[in-house]
Amino acid sequence: QNPTEITIRVTQRVKAGGGFEEVKSQIGPLTVRVFIGSRPPKSEIVSDKAGRKEVSESYSLLADYTANLPSGPDVTQEFDAYPHGHFRITSVHPQIVQNEICGYVAELERVK
């Protein structure tokens, strides 16, 4: 729950010609808090095409308004946070007060 400095790798699918193109960028470095969220801890092993991985969905992230985290079905965001591990952002919730974004809460998926 201590502040952690991260750099988020963003992959966004945008329309290009008759299909889609992946545009990669980075956000950061940002100082955020990674914490165990309110959801009960749940860990499962997922089998992909080329192997297996353990996924835990009980983590969340808190960032300030300068993070400007994108969200949507065409956006993938991942980062590494020492000593917690590798994370994928599954959803982003802007925190709005008096019509201004004052921060972001994001739900995370920890991948081992």
TIMILO-817953 format. One line per field, with one value per residue: x, y, z of N, C-alpha, C, CB in turn; residue number from 1. Coordinates in Angstrom, 3 decimals, decimal comma. Glycine has a CB too. Layout:
residues N
n.u: c(X_...) .
n.v: c(Y_...) .
n.w: c(Z_...) .
ca.u: c(X_...) .
ca.v: c(Y_...) .
ca.w: c(Z_...) .
c.u: c(X_...) .
c.v: c(Y_...) .
c.w: c(Z_...) .
cb.u: c(X_...) .
cb.v: c(Y_...) .
cb.w: c(Z_...) .
num: c(NUM_...) .
//
This chain:
residues 112
n.u: c(0,810_2,147_3,351_4,136_6,286_5,503_5,510_3,237_2,454_0,813_-1,404_-3,194_-5,910_-6,562_-8,579_-7,458_-7,233_-8,768_-8,857_-7,552_-5,018_-2,318_-1,352_1,297_2,170_3,415_2,659_3,709_6,695_4,579_3,388_1,760_-0,711_-0,820_-3,067_-4,717_-7,895_-11,456_-12,727_-13,150_-10,188_-9,143_-7,841_-6,839_-5,918_-5,075_-5,250_-3,528_-2,877_-0,111_0,738_0,470_-0,921_-1,077_-3,718_-4,777_-7,397_-7,726_-6,677_-6,237_-5,789_-4,728_-4,625_-3,526_-5,072_-3,436_-2,693_-4,323_-5,641_-6,464_-9,445_-11,468_-12,740_-10,831_-8,351_-5,390_-3,651_-0,665_1,645_4,620_5,121_7,252_7,418_5,332_4,600_3,567_1,044_-2,225_-4,440_-7,843_-10,206_-11,119_-11,938_-12,823_-12,556_-14,767_-15,333_-17,368_-17,605_-14,953_-12,131_-10,570_-8,990_-8,103_-9,419_-8,506_-9,197_-7,322_-5,570_-3,550_-0,831_0,927) .
n.v: c(-1,199_1,102_4,061_3,561_3,662_3,558_2,621_2,653_0,449_0,929_-0,420_0,253_-0,326_0,949_2,155_1,549_2,017_-0,723_-2,249_-2,924_-1,308_-1,714_0,541_1,498_2,880_4,795_5,559_7,647_8,048_7,242_7,944_5,787_3,989_0,627_-1,727_-4,242_-4,933_-4,515_-6,767_-10,289_-12,281_-14,036_-16,559_-18,027_-20,606_-20,222_-21,673_-21,049_-20,861_-21,396_-22,321_-22,098_-19,826_-18,015_-16,171_-13,408_-11,531_-9,613_-7,095_-3,494_-0,138_3,152_6,338_9,727_12,725_13,438_11,181_10,397_8,061_5,955_4,233_1,454_-0,958_-1,364_-0,920_-1,917_-2,199_-2,511_-3,125_-3,267_-3,701_-3,377_-4,770_-6,321_-7,514_-8,409_-6,632_-6,254_-3,825_-3,923_-2,455_1,016_3,647_6,845_9,363_11,761_15,067_17,784_18,088_17,725_15,697_14,113_12,022_8,517_5,235_1,972_-1,344_-4,288_-7,028_-9,446_-11,073_-14,048) .
n.w: c(0,000_-0,046_-1,725_-5,152_-7,918_-11,306_-14,800_-17,318_-19,895_-22,849_-25,183_-27,972_-30,095_-33,187_-35,897_-39,159_-42,428_-43,907_-41,662_-38,373_-36,448_-34,207_-31,786_-29,867_-26,706_-23,875_-20,467_-17,984_-15,940_-13,145_-9,858_-7,865_-5,903_-5,186_-4,150_-2,127_-3,105_-2,418_-3,203_-2,646_-2,177_-4,993_-6,907_-9,931_-12,229_-15,519_-18,680_-21,518_-25,074_-25,309_-22,820_-19,197_-16,792_-13,706_-12,407_-10,543_-9,247_-7,256_-6,760_-6,708_-8,007_-7,269_-8,537_-9,212_-10,661_-12,795_-14,143_-16,281_-17,407_-20,065_-21,207_-22,244_-24,667_-26,648_-25,597_-24,015_-21,011_-19,224_-16,532_-14,468_-11,057_-8,515_-5,299_-6,114_-8,610_-11,985_-13,682_-15,166_-16,297_-15,798_-15,644_-15,569_-13,419_-13,383_-10,883_-10,087_-9,122_-8,715_-11,536_-12,375_-12,998_-10,395_-9,760_-10,272_-10,031_-10,496_-11,500_-11,102_-12,616_-11,531_-12,906_-12,943) .
ca.u: c(0,000_3,017_3,437_4,991_6,460_5,295_5,312_2,201_2,563_-0,536_-1,595_-4,531_-6,277_-7,234_-8,927_-6,473_-7,629_-9,901_-8,704_-7,094_-3,585_-1,979_-0,497_1,864_2,668_3,674_2,205_4,523_6,444_3,522_3,412_0,424_-0,825_-1,380_-3,550_-5,689_-9,201_-12,540_-13,206_-12,464_-9,056_-9,476_-6,739_-7,151_-4,906_-5,654_-4,438_-3,529_-2,368_1,288_1,115_-0,461_-0,561_-1,936_-4,316_-5,449_-8,152_-8,097_-5,888_-6,718_-4,771_-5,202_-3,724_-4,070_-5,708_-2,476_-2,446_-5,072_-5,692_-7,503_-10,194_-12,308_-12,483_-9,704_-7,152_-4,770_-2,646_0,070_2,800_5,291_5,257_8,088_7,662_4,030_4,594_3,085_-0,395_-2,989_-5,579_-9,058_-11,200_-10,703_-13,060_-12,422_-13,207_-15,159_-15,906_-17,769_-17,314_-13,520_-11,503_-9,600_-8,180_-8,553_-9,346_-8,498_-9,175_-6,154_-5,441_-2,137_-0,493_2,207) .
ca.v: c(0,000_2,251_4,585_2,819_4,338_2,617_3,104_1,805_0,190_0,991_-0,870_0,678_-0,716_2,044_1,825_1,958_1,406_-1,628_-3,097_-2,272_-1,224_-1,566_1,681_1,323_4,095_4,646_6,601_7,629_7,351_7,715_7,449_5,251_3,017_-0,675_-2,292_-5,331_-4,301_-4,981_-8,069_-11,388_-12,800_-15,166_-16,858_-19,170_-20,943_-20,130_-22,333_-20,385_-21,691_-21,797_-22,614_-21,784_-18,682_-17,814_-14,838_-12,993_-10,316_-8,956_-5,884_-2,232_0,901_4,515_7,297_11,081_13,202_13,611_9,897_10,423_6,671_5,662_3,010_1,015_-2,331_-1,421_-0,477_-2,854_-1,504_-3,408_-2,539_-4,049_-2,959_-4,115_-6,208_-6,975_-8,351_-7,909_-6,373_-5,787_-3,017_-4,474_-1,386_2,307_4,441_8,209_9,920_13,095_15,946_19,054_17,983_17,646_14,433_14,350_10,825_7,299_3,945_0,952_-2,732_-4,930_-8,476_-9,788_-12,248_-14,677) .
ca.w: c(0,000_-0,121_-3,092_-6,062_-9,207_-12,408_-16,162_-17,904_-21,330_-23,412_-26,557_-28,380_-31,451_-33,893_-37,276_-40,155_-43,698_-43,760_-40,477_-37,163_-36,234_-32,792_-31,496_-28,530_-26,061_-22,444_-19,551_-16,776_-14,677_-12,253_-8,485_-7,602_-4,811_-5,532_-2,894_-2,218_-3,174_-1,555_-3,663_-1,950_-2,940_-5,847_-7,808_-10,770_-13,227_-16,855_-19,700_-22,813_-26,165_-25,149_-21,445_-18,120_-15,963_-12,542_-12,463_-9,316_-9,553_-6,006_-6,581_-7,273_-8,142_-7,033_-9,192_-9,177_-11,886_-13,882_-14,800_-17,541_-17,854_-21,055_-20,952_-23,350_-25,110_-27,577_-24,891_-23,085_-20,213_-18,352_-15,861_-13,443_-9,800_-7,565_-5,390_-6,295_-9,804_-13,280_-13,614_-16,321_-15,852_-16,401_-15,771_-15,033_-12,921_-13,012_-9,704_-10,525_-8,112_-9,321_-12,970_-12,636_-12,611_-9,324_-9,602_-10,940_-9,358_-11,531_-11,058_-11,678_-12,703_-11,345_-13,712_-12,556) .
c.u: c(0,846_3,053_4,477_5,104_6,383_5,294_4,359_2,435_1,144_-0,497_-3,032_-4,762_-7,067_-7,517_-7,870_-6,818_-8,859_-9,822_-8,305_-5,573_-3,345_-0,984_-0,020_2,384_2,919_3,094_3,113_5,912_5,400_3,771_1,986_0,456_-1,490_-1,801_-4,507_-7,063_-10,219_-13,100_-12,474_-11,323_-9,447_-8,324_-7,121_-6,030_-5,600_-4,708_-4,610_-2,999_-0,975_1,682_0,045_0,028_-1,551_-2,401_-5,038_-6,111_-8,505_-7,341_-6,548_-5,570_-5,444_-4,176_-4,357_-4,557_-4,736_-2,219_-3,138_-5,141_-6,801_-8,252_-11,027_-11,917_-11,279_-8,386_-6,682_-3,660_-2,003_1,233_3,379_5,463_6,044_7,596_6,396_3,958_4,077_1,562_-0,944_-4,194_-6,818_-10,178_-10,699_-11,947_-12,556_-13,217_-13,483_-15,819_-16,143_-17,315_-15,830_-12,986_-10,433_-8,721_-8,781_-8,426_-9,442_-8,478_-8,071_-6,287_-3,952_-1,849_0,871_2,685) .
c.v: c(1,252_2,776_3,826_3,594_3,304_3,366_2,130_1,697_0,069_0,488_-0,537_0,259_0,421_1,603_2,385_1,255_0,546_-2,501_-2,287_-2,300_-1,046_-0,431_1,530_2,650_3,795_5,829_6,518_8,138_8,055_7,173_7,072_4,405_1,763_-1,311_-3,437_-4,711_-4,941_-6,331_-9,177_-11,930_-14,048_-15,357_-18,078_-19,388_-21,002_-20,817_-21,588_-21,353_-22,238_-22,070_-22,248_-20,549_-18,578_-16,368_-14,566_-11,645_-9,513_-7,659_-4,678_-1,231_2,252_5,467_8,683_11,501_13,330_12,318_9,823_9,031_6,462_4,393_2,678_-0,370_-2,462_-1,012_-1,584_-2,109_-2,491_-2,663_-3,535_-3,163_-3,813_-3,846_-7,002_-7,888_-7,628_-7,782_-5,957_-5,017_-3,524_-3,452_-0,138_3,090_5,835_8,673_11,398_13,846_17,287_19,139_18,034_16,301_14,731_13,127_9,650_6,120_2,908_-0,426_-3,448_-6,434_-8,766_-11,088_-12,768_-15,543) .
c.w: c(0,000_-1,545_-3,912_-7,367_-10,320_-13,738_-16,830_-19,405_-21,889_-24,851_-26,926_-29,829_-32,076_-35,323_-38,214_-41,461_-43,506_-42,525_-39,270_-37,095_-34,743_-32,619_-30,055_-28,011_-24,594_-21,690_-18,336_-16,991_-13,811_-10,851_-8,127_-6,339_-5,358_-4,228_-3,156_-2,093_-2,260_-1,997_-2,920_-2,806_-3,706_-6,818_-8,629_-11,772_-14,577_-17,823_-21,012_-23,857_-25,870_-23,706_-20,455_-17,379_-14,808_-12,535_-11,152_-9,579_-8,312_-5,749_-7,240_-7,286_-7,920_-7,622_-9,134_-10,567_-13,065_-14,656_-16,160_-18,170_-18,879_-20,670_-22,180_-23,808_-26,034_-26,936_-23,937_-22,356_-19,255_-17,718_-14,873_-12,219_-8,822_-6,151_-5,712_-7,508_-11,037_-13,227_-14,965_-15,766_-16,573_-16,519_-15,059_-14,639_-12,539_-11,790_-10,001_-9,377_-8,781_-10,779_-13,317_-12,173_-11,573_-9,068_-10,360_-9,989_-10,470_-10,885_-11,822_-11,699_-12,595_-12,059_-13,287_-13,701) .
cb.u: c(-0,918_4,423_3,778_4,440_7,814_3,967_6,676_0,781_3,409_-1,107_-1,288_-4,707_-7,098_-6,370_-10,328_-5,008_-6,483_-10,011_-7,677_-7,701_-2,953_-1,403_-1,253_2,992_1,665_5,185_0,675_4,591_7,736_2,118_3,998_-0,088_-1,637_-0,351_-4,231_-5,452_-9,704_-13,652_-13,014_-13,460_-7,878_-10,831_-5,409_-8,495_-4,185_-5,908_-4,830_-2,681_-2,341_2,182_2,370_-0,615_-0,540_-1,192_-5,294_-4,446_-9,412_-7,871_-4,491_-7,932_-4,070_-5,427_-3,430_-3,011_-6,356_-1,171_-2,920_-4,427_-5,896_-6,892_-11,095_-12,222_-13,695_-9,976_-7,427_-4,216_-3,270_0,570_2,415_6,666_3,861_9,586_8,258_2,963_3,766_3,523_-0,697_-3,442_-5,347_-9,540_-12,571_-9,847_-13,742_-12,636_-12,314_-16,109_-14,971_-17,194_-18,015_-12,768_-10,893_-10,324_-8,031_-7,744_-10,495_-7,291_-10,562_-4,921_-6,067_-1,775_-0,504_2,060) .
cb.v: c(0,004_1,900_6,081_1,389_5,112_1,839_3,225_2,368_-1,115_2,441_-2,415_2,222_-2,044_3,348_2,374_1,621_0,568_-2,492_-4,184_-2,939_-0,058_-2,882_3,048_0,271_5,279_4,519_6,432_6,264_7,216_7,283_8,518_4,417_3,602_-1,580_-1,219_-6,428_-4,333_-3,955_-8,221_-12,523_-13,098_-14,945_-17,096_-18,971_-22,301_-18,646_-23,834_-19,082_-20,894_-20,738_-21,902_-22,981_-17,367_-18,171_-14,707_-12,909_-10,669_-9,890_-6,083_-1,675_0,838_4,795_6,882_12,073_14,534_14,139_8,747_11,414_5,737_5,518_3,155_1,990_-2,868_-0,541_0,845_-4,127_-0,314_-4,639_-1,229_-4,597_-2,574_-3,720_-6,709_-5,940_-9,573_-8,857_-5,297_-6,996_-1,484_-5,650_-1,828_3,099_3,744_9,189_9,739_13,016_16,083_20,231_19,076_18,796_13,693_14,742_10,477_7,044_3,762_1,134_-3,427_-4,540_-9,058_-9,899_-11,911_-15,527) .
cb.w: c(1,182_0,366_-3,071_-6,309_-9,263_-12,223_-16,954_-17,607_-21,621_-23,348_-26,724_-28,211_-31,461_-33,873_-37,641_-39,693_-44,284_-44,962_-40,725_-35,928_-37,055_-32,221_-31,717_-28,543_-26,224_-22,168_-19,159_-16,228_-13,902_-12,770_-7,483_-8,804_-3,600_-6,322_-2,046_-1,113_-4,568_-1,528_-5,191_-1,606_-2,018_-6,603_-7,026_-11,490_-12,894_-17,270_-19,855_-22,780_-27,455_-25,707_-21,098_-17,149_-16,798_-11,215_-13,669_-8,109_-10,296_-4,864_-7,144_-6,462_-9,549_-5,503_-10,677_-8,657_-11,627_-13,331_-13,909_-18,525_-16,661_-22,466_-19,694_-24,508_-25,806_-28,765_-24,111_-23,826_-19,440_-19,127_-15,145_-13,947_-9,207_-7,709_-4,094_-6,408_-9,560_-14,453_-12,578_-17,261_-16,129_-15,596_-15,193_-16,066_-11,700_-14,202_-8,402_-11,735_-6,849_-8,523_-13,696_-11,936_-13,848_-8,041_-8,128_-12,233_-8,260_-12,473_-11,277_-10,919_-14,045_-9,841_-15,231_-11,247) .
num: c(1_2_3_4_5_6_7_8_9_10_11_12_13_14_15_16_17_18_19_20_21_22_23_24_25_26_27_28_29_30_31_32_33_34_35_36_37_38_39_40_41_42_43_44_45_46_47_48_49_50_51_52_53_54_55_56_57_58_59_60_61_62_63_64_65_66_67_68_69_70_71_72_73_74_75_76_77_78_79_80_81_82_83_84_85_86_87_88_89_90_91_92_93_94_95_96_97_98_99_100_101_102_103_104_105_106_107_108_109_110_111_112) .
//
